[in-house]
Amino acid sequence: MSVVETVTEVPESAIRTIHTDLPVNATFHVWLKAKKAAEPGAVSFSNQNGKFAEVSSVNTEEFGFRIYQVFGGGHVELSYDTVTTAVSVIYWFTASDVLETGITVVHTKPDNAAPELPDSYHFRPPFGWMNDPNGFGRFEGRPHLFYQHYSHGLRWNTMHWGHAVSSDYLRWRHLPIFLFPSEDLTTRPDKRGGAYSGSTIPLVEGSGIRVFFTEQVQDRVPEQQIQLTATSSDLIMAGQADVILAHRPDGQGLTPDFRDPYVFRGPDGLWKMLLGSQSDGGGVILLYETLDPTAASGWTYLGKLWVETRYRTTAIECPCLLPLDGPANARSTRWVLIYGLMHSEDPQTGRKNLTMADVGWFDGKAFTKEFGQELDFGTDNYAFQAFLDGDSIIGIGWLANWADANPEIDFPTSMTLPRRIHYVNGELLTPPIGAAESLRSHILDRTRLATGERVTFINGAVEILIELASPGAPFELVLEHPTVTLGLVSDETGLWIRHEDGRDGPSPHYIAKGARASRIRIFLDYGSIEVFANRGRYVGTKRIEGFEPVRSALLKAAAGAVVHATSWALKP
């Protein structure tokens, strides 16, 4: 379908017109606002017979959401006067096949538009701000990804849930905005809250999904954060939300932090819910359960599943718990508990907001830890969420970190590569999903990098595989980037990402201490580096400011230390 946008100057107005060709029964989603208090903002719809519809808004503070369905197909023009009307986003879709075809974006304003990045393979929203992945799962045969979203800029603001669907976790179709906060929260862009993070399960009573999320309203008394649930039978938009947990558990010494519901089946077959919070003892994970087979009500508090005191953690965020090496109902099955440490800092390395992965046993009431490790030594795999897809755990994270972001700056980001989580010979491994190899477009080099020659890249989408003659063999991979000193180093201290961006003060030391790497995969993309060593035993993810690509690589190592090094151009 073609889209053309034109601007016509007439006295005291500037008419912007968007031309698009539609199938029958197309639904438009339009966000607009008035520029003048005395005159509504309006977008009109016209065809060869003239104007046939209009949507309008009198709000001058925030973009209002409007829906209009065009039953007949053909050529349609959408017009508005830029003197009286501001428009943030316009897209259309057909509800009958949107899961197969996605949305068609016909307009964004310049300051919320997605970057144009040839062959970039990480998930990014089609417009606006994105942070935590939400509701990650397979529903009615397809992987679905929801995410924290604000449509009208690249800065954090009132939270909605964006939505996309895939067949392989790598190539995504964007879908309509799925979940909206309360109408009161959407009237002003004042960062008071919204529909925060959560999870999703299949509806047990029929087709569709049930969503769990935190609603935040700043300064609401007595609770700023409460838990809500909603359902969707069509997987396109969520219905009316109902409160399921209106307050924190009493007598637990908790701060107002009370968020990120993660719902899953326990080993006893009952629905369980994890929530993140903070108490006098440190960051905590709260455990709830319900006897309701639909998980719609009856949630009762069981206790504190985990208390975290390391790294000066405040609240715990985005917890999830999954069976790791066997059926969920077997006593011998290990489980993995993953959680983010808000405001944490490792004093030895300067890294902040760490994410932990603890392996142990869960009987439905308590978690007993066997061992634990950091999920990611680069720390920019944050708010990680995973689910059980058949016999495999698949997870994804926000490729960023609140240590670098704040609500006052533009901060475009992506999601990480999706990862498997599995337990092998006493180790927790988190490699990229096997389908990541399908991103390889063609080989760039098989010999020059290994022999110490510089290899030049054609764009920012590259994979490098390095095999060493012995575990822990020293090397330095120098990555040429126009604004950041970037590379990967293996030495006597471990495996670490060199990242120096010229900011005041020392850069954090992104290191897997003591790691003795022998096989390393490095994924480069516009704005990121992801490192997977020893098949996912050591994983490091780092966001790179901006979208300048890595231009070349140079590998420094002793003679004979590198068995081979291969690089591929990647393409989704």
N, C-alpha and C positions, 0 to 999 in steps of 0.2 A: 504494500500500500504506500503510495507516494505522499510525502508531506512537504509543503512549501509554505514559508512564512514571509509575508511582505509588510511594509509600513508605508502608509499613504499620508502625506502631510496635507492638511486642510486648515483654514484659519481657526485658531484657538483650539485645535485638536490634532492628534496624531493617531490615526486608526491603524491598528495592527491586525492583520488578517492571516489566519492559518488555514491553508488549503489541505484537505485530506480526503482520500477515497475510502469508503467504508463498505463492509459487508452488511447484510441485514441484521437487525437486532443488536446493534453496537451500543454499549453502555459507556458514557463519558464520566470520568471523575475530574472535577475542576476545583482548584483552590484559588480564590480571588479575594480582594479586599478593596474598599473604597479609599481613594486618596483625599477626598474632601468630605468633611463632616456633613455638609448640606446636600450631598449628591451621592446616590448609591453607585458602587462599582457594578459593572454588568458585562457579561459576555453573551453575544447573540449568535444564534445558529441560523444559517441560510443555505438554500440550495438554488437550483435553477428557477424555482418558483418564488424566490424571495425569502425573507426572514420568516422562520416558523417557530422559534423558541428563544428564550432568554433565561439565564441564571444571574442572580444578583446578590450583593451583600452590602450592608451598611456599616459593617465593622471597619474601622480605620486602623486598628491595632494589630490584628492578626488575620491571616488568610482563612476564610471560611470554606468549608467543604460542601460541594454541591454535586448532585448526581442528575444526569439526564440521559434518557434512552432514545436513540434514533432507530425507529422501527424499520424504516426503509433504508436501503443501501444507497451507494452512489457517491457523487462528489458533494462534499459539505464544506462550508466555510465558517470558521469561528472568528468573530471580530470583537475588538474592544478598543476603547479610547484610552490611550496611555496617560492622558491628562487627568482622567477621573478614576481610572481602574488600574490596579496592579494584579498581575497574575503570576502565581508561583509555579504551578504544575498543571498540565493537562495530559491525560492519557485516556485511551479507550481500549475496550476488550469486548469479546463476545462470551457471555457466561457459559454457553453450551460447550465451548472448546478451549476456554482460557488455560486449563491445565496443560493442554498440548501446545498452545500457541503463545501464551503469555500476553502481556500488555504491550500496546504500541504507544510510546511516549511521543507526543507531538509538540510539547512546549515545556521548557524549563527556563527559569531566569538565570542569568550568567553566574550568580554567586551560589547556586545550588546544583549546578550541572555536574555530571560525572566527567572525570578526565578521559580524554581520548588516548588510549595506550595500546598501540598495535601489538597483538599477540599476548597481551597480559592474560594470565590464567587464574589469578586469584579472584574469589568472589568479591564484588563491590556492588553497592546499591545503584539503581539507575539514576538517582538524584538524592541530594541531601546527606544528612549525617547518619552514621551507623556506629553502634558499639556492640554490646554483648549478643552472642547467638542465643536464641530462645527456642523452645519447643522442637528441638532437632530430633527427627525421627522418620521412620518409614510408615506412611499411611496410604492405604488402598493401593499398595504396590509401588509407590514412588517415594524417594527421599524428599522431605520437606525441610526447609530452613526458614525459621522466623528470626527476627533480629530487632534490637532496639533501634528506633528510627525517628528522625525529625526531618520533614520534607523540605523545609523552607530555607535552609542554609547549611553550611558545613560546620556549624557549631552546635554543641549539645543544647537541647531545649526540651520542650514538652514531649515526653516519650510516647510513641506509638509502637506498633509491631509491623515491620515490613515483612515480606514473604517472597519466597522463591521455591521452585520445584526443579528436580533433576532426575536423570535416569542413572547417573554414575557418580554423583557427588562432586563432579568437576565442572560440568557444563550446565548452567542454570538458566531457567526461564523466569523472568520477573513477573510477579503476580500483583494484584491490587493490594493496597494497604489493608492489612488483615484485622488489626485490633486498634480501636480508638480509645483514648482516655475520656473521662467525663466531659460533658459539654462545657461545664464551667471552666475546666482547665484549658480548653482549646480557644477561649475567647481572647487571651492575652499571651504574648510570648515572654512570660516573666519567670520561666524556669521553676515554677512551683511544684512540678511533679509530673505525673502521667502514669501510663501503663508500663510498669517496670518489668524486670526479667522474670522468667518462669519456665514452665515445661508443658508438655502436651502428651496425652495418651489417646489411644483409639476409644471411641465410644463402644462400650460393651453391649449396649442395647440396640445397636444398629450402625449404619455407615456414618462416618464423620469422626470428629475429634472433640475432646474436651481439653480446654486450655486452663492452666492455673497461672496466675500472675500476681505481682504485688502492685497495689495502687498506692502511690505516694501523693499526699497533699501537704505541702510545707505548712507548718504551724497549726495543722489540724489538731484539735484536742478531743480525746486524750491520746489518740494514736495518729502519728504521721503516716505510718505504713501498715496496711492491712492486706489480707489475702482474698482474692476474688477468683471465681471460675466462670467460664462461658463455654458454649458449645458452637460448633459449626457443622452442619450437615452436608454442605457443598464444598468445603475446604477452600472457600474463596473469601468469606468474611465471617467474623465471629458475631454471635448474637448478643443479647443483653447479658451483662455480667451480674452475678450474685455474690454477696459476701459470704465466705465460709469461715474465716477467722478474723474476727473484729478487734481482737486485742492480743497482746503478748501474754504468755502464761504468767500468772501471779507468783510472787514470792521467789523469783529466780534471779533478782538483781540485774535485770537486763536494761540496756540502754534502749532508746527508741528504734535502733536498728532491728529490723524484723522483715526479712525479704528473701526473694529468689526461691520460691517453692519448687522443689524437684520431686515429682511423684513417680513411684515405681512399685513393682510387685516385690514384696518381701518373701523370704523363704517359707513363710507360713501361708502364702497365697493371698495375704491381705495387702491392700494398698497402703503404702507408707509415703510420708512426706518429710523431706529435709528442708530446714530453713536456716539462714545465716543470721547471726546476731552477735552481741558483745555483752559480757558481764564483768563483774569486778575481777574474776579470775582470768580473763583473757577473751579472745574470740571464741565463739561457741557455735556448734551445729545442733539445732533442736530437732527432735524426732517426734513425729505425729503418726497416727494410723487411723483408719476407719474400717468399720464392719460393712459399710455400704458398698455393694459390689459395683456400683456406678461411680464411686468416688465423689459424688456430688455433695455429700453432707456427712455429718457425724464424726468430724475429725476431732480426735482427742490427743492431748499431749502426753507423751510417754517419758520424756526426760531429755537431758543433754547427752547427745550421742558422742560429742567430742568437744574438748576444751583445748585451745591452742595458746601457748604462752610465749613461743619463740618469736624472735625478730620484732618485738614491740608491736605485735599485731593488735589492731583495734577490732573491728568486726570481721567475721568471716563472710565471704561472698560466694555465690554460685556453687554450692556443694552438689555433688552427685555421687551415687553409690551403685556399683554394678557387680554382678557375679563374674568372676575372672577366669576360672579354670574348671568349670563344671556346671551342672544344673543348679539353679538357684535354691532348690529345696534340699540339696544334699549337705550333710553336716561337714563333709570334707572339702566343700567348695570354698575357695578363697574369694574375697570380694576386694574391690579397689575403691577407696574413698578419695575423691578429688575435690579440692577446695582452694579458693583464693584468699590470701592474707592481706586484707585491706590495710594500707598505711604501713606495711611491714618494711623493714630495711635490714639487709645483711651488713653489719658494720665492717666486715672484712673486705667486701667487694663494692659496697655502695649501691648494689642492686635493690630495687624497691618493688613492692607489690608482688611477692613471690607466690607461686602456685605449687601446692604439695600433692603428692599421690602416695597414699598409704595403703599397704596390702595387709589383709588380715581376715578375720572371720566375723560374720554377721548372723545372729540368730533371730533377727526380727525385733529384738529389743536393745541389744548392745553390740558395739563393735570392738573387737579385740585386735590390736595392731600386732603384726608380725615384723614388718619392716616398712620403711618409707624412703622416698626420694623426691627430689624436685621434679616436677613435670617437665620443666623447660629452663635451662640455665641462661637463656637469653631474656627471659621474663616477658617477652612480647607475644606470648601465647596465653592471653588472659581471658578470664570468664569462660573457661573451657567447659563445654557441655558434651556429654556422650550418651549413647543409648545402645541397647542390645539389638543388633540387626541379625536375626537368626542366631547363629552361634558366634558371631563376631561383634566386638565392641567397636563402634565407630564414633569418633569425636571431632570437634572443630572448636577453634577459639578465635577471639578477637585479636587481630594482628596489630596490637597496640598496647599501651599501658597508661594508666592515669598518672604515672610519674611524669609523663611528657605532655599529656592533654590537660586542658582546662576549658571551662565554658566560654572563655573570652577570646579564643583563637580559632581560626579555621583549622580543621584537623581531619582531612579525608583519609580514610583507612580501608582495609580489606579484612577478610577472614583468612585464617591460616589454611594451608593445605589440610584437607581431612586426613585423620590418622587412625590407624588401628591401635588397639591396646590389647596386649596379650602377655601371658606369663610363660616363660620358657626357662627351665633349669634354674629356678630360683631368682630370675631377673624379670623386671617389668620393662617391656619394650613398647615403644610408641612410634613405629615407622609410618611413613606416608602410606595411604591405601595403595594396593597393588595397581589399581587403574591409573595411578600417576605416571606409569611408564607410557601410557597412551598419549601423553602430552608431547613425547619426543617427535619432533618434526623431521629433523635430519641431523646427522653427525657433523659437528663443526671441526673436531680435532680428535685424533687418536694417538698422536706421537709427539707433537711439538711441546705441549705443556709438560709432559713427563720428562723431557730432556732439557728443560729450563728455558724454552723459548716463550715469548709472549704470544698469547692467542687473543685475537681481536674478535669482539662480538658484534653481531649485526643489529641487535636491539637489546632490550632489557630482560628478555625471557630466556633463561639458560639453566641447564642442569650440568653439574660437574660431578663425576664419580672418580674417586681416588682410592687406589688399593696400595697399601704399604707392605714392605717386605717383612716387617716385624711390628707387633703392637707397640704403639707409643713412639714410633720412629719420628724424630723431629722434622718438621717442615714449616714453611710459611707460604700461604697462598695470598698473594698481593692482588687486590681487586681495585682496578683504576676507576675511581668515581670522581666527578668534578667538584663535589662539595664536601665529601666525607672521607676521612682516612679509614679504609675498610679492608678487612682481610680475615683469614682464619689461621690460627697458629696451634701447632702441637709441640709442646716442650716438656721439661721435667715437672712442671706444675700441673699439667693437664691439657685439655683442649679448650681453646677460647676464641671468641670473636673479637677482633680488633675493630672498635668503632669509636672514632673521635670526630666530633662535629664542630669543634671550635668554641664550644660554650665555656663560660667561666667555670673554673674549678676542674678537678680531675673527672674524667669519664668513668662511669661504673665499669667494673671488670667482669665481663660476661664470660664466666669460666665454669667448666665442669671439672672440678678439682680431682686430680688423680686419674682422670680418664686416660686410658691407653688405647687410642683409636687404631684400628687397622683397616677399616673400610668406611669411607665417608662419602655421603651424597650431599651436595650443596645445591639448593634451589635458589636462583636469583630471579627477581622480578622487579618491575618498576616500584621502588619504595620498600623493598624487603630482601632479607636473606634468611633462609631456613637451612639448618644443618642437622643431618641425621647420621650419627656414627654408630658403628657396630650394630646395624640393623635396628636402630631405634633405642638402644640402651642409653645413649647420650643425645639429647635433642636441644638445639638452641635456635631461637627465633628472635630476629631483631628488625624492627621497623626502621626505615631510613627516611629521613625528612625529604619531602618533595618527590618528584617523579623522574629525576634524571637517571638514566640507565647506567649500570656498570659497563664500562667500555671495553675492558680487556682484563686478562688474568695472567699472572706470572707465578710459577711455582718454584720456590727455593728449597732444595733438599740435598743431602749428601748423595754422592754417587751410589746407585744401587738401592737407595731407600724407597723409591717409588717403583712398584711393579708395573702399574699402568695408570694413566689418567685420561679419561674420555669426557668430552663435552658435547652436549646436544643443544641445538636451538629448540625451544619449546613453542607450542601453539595449541590453544584450546580447541 
